[in-house]
Amino acid sequence: RKRLRTLSLIVASAMFMEQLDGTVLATALPAMAQSFGTEPLRMNVALTSYLLSLAVFIPVSGTVADRLGARTVFRGAIFFFTLGSILCGLSNSLAMLIGARIVQGAGGAMMVPVGRLTLLRTATKAELVAAMVFLMIPATTGPILGPPLGGFLVTYLNWRWIFYINVPVGIAGLIAATLFIEDLRFPAQARFDTLGFILSGVALASLVFGIELASRGVGQISSTAALFAVGLAAAILYFRHSRGHAEPILDFALMRVPTFGISVLAGAFSRIAVGAQPFLLPMMLQLGFGMTAAQSGSTTLAMALGSLVMRPCARVVLRRLGFRWTMIWVGTLATLLLALCAALRPSWPYAAVFAVLFLGGFFQSLQFMAYNTVCYADIPRLRMSRATSFYTTFQQICLSLGIATAAASLAASTALSGHASPALSDFSFAFLVVAAIAMLAPVVSARLAPDAGAELIGKSLRSTAGRRDG
């Protein structure tokens, strides 16, 4: 158990570093543009280049870990992420920054799923809930802490420190991975799926890039439509190809496992909403409430605090309710609290705003902890690598879709209402749209068997189900 906690802490630290980096950059783009002597709008490519690198390399992470060893790949991922961070900090041009972000993204793409895979293969099913709780903390706090931390570093130090802060964490991660992570290998039974890697890379890169262009209003409609067309065509070709390969890069056959398939689908609806929230909330607090960047950052920290408080409660709730009812009722509460954000107004007492966000962070984290654990309940050990690659890939796509959905809803409401810039009513409309999508998650979760994941939380749930049947 002590070794498992150590391993969980190592993986969680790597995940926090990657999650934080995904959002901390946004606040520094104007200062970076000034440093490079370019237009701020062109700096969006620094964000999209990282996302494109993630989209290409995440699907292959599990296969590479099986062939080369989990410790080898995890250390290599930390090394490339840290190296990319150093190169980003040293960049003196936009072109150099883009290249460094691609290196950084390749490391991040391998680091998170391989770290999770190592944890899944080390923990027993009875220990999996406790291990996954550790991973939920960086996954939820990283995106929330990113913007205020970025604002602080840019204001009081320099934008380059956004990347340099990864260096000591990366060095510590390399040492810890060498000492504590076992080099697990699962020899491949089939040849490497080269064509699948190319097709999935083209499909995911085109779709993610198209989503980013659409969400940020960058580029012409024709170029965005072309990206979606290429991505869809490559996805169809990949799907047809994968059905005839023994070990495809993305194994859609995993969706036939009920606990995995339901978790992926329900989690997709919820993650669209979660992807939208870090985009909508800080902007609403600054434009609609008149808060400064620092004030809005300290307010959104309420969600991170809610996530931290969730940790000691997770196992108790799951033991009492089981995975199915947790996903239904906790998912419903999390969605209602998200919808309540549409009613937030400057006239509300600050304590009430803080409470809504705190409870939202609590129930949201508990909901995702259930998704992220039950999805692996019935996955055979030999297919665990493909399951983590598949799950992480769709997680990334849904988070990007969340930003696009929020941006499109906000733009549509602003245009229809005739506002020159988004007003509070426009933010309310966008929050209600993403909440309506998130409400589909509890509906899908109702398809889960009452005793799903019982082995992960003890045998009491199965015995209870047996007494009811009797």
Secondary structure, DSSP 8 states (H G I E B T S, - for coil): -HHHHHHHHHHHHHHHHHHHHHHHTGGGHHHHHHHHTS-GGGGHHHHHHHHHHHHHHTTTHHHHHHHH-HHHHHHHHHHHHHHHHHHHHH--SHHHHHHHHHHHHHHHHHHHHHHHHHHHHHS-GGGHHHHHHHHHHHHHHHHHHHHHHHHHHHHHS-TTHHHHTHHHHHHHHHHHHHHH--------SS---HHHHHHHHHHHHHHHHHHHHHHHT-S-HHHHHHHHHHHHHHHHHHHHHHTT-SS-SS-GGGGGSHHHHHHHHHHHHHHHHHHHHHHHHHHIIIIIS---HHHHHHHHHHHHHHHHHHGGGHHHHHHHHHHHHIIIIIHHHHHHHHHHGGG--TTS-HHHHHHHHHHHHHHHHHHHHHHHHHTTTT--GGGHHHHHHHHHHHHHHHHHHHHHHHHHHHHHHHHHHT-SS--HHHHHHHHHHHHHHHTHHHHHHTTS-TTTTHHHH-SHHHHHHHHHH-
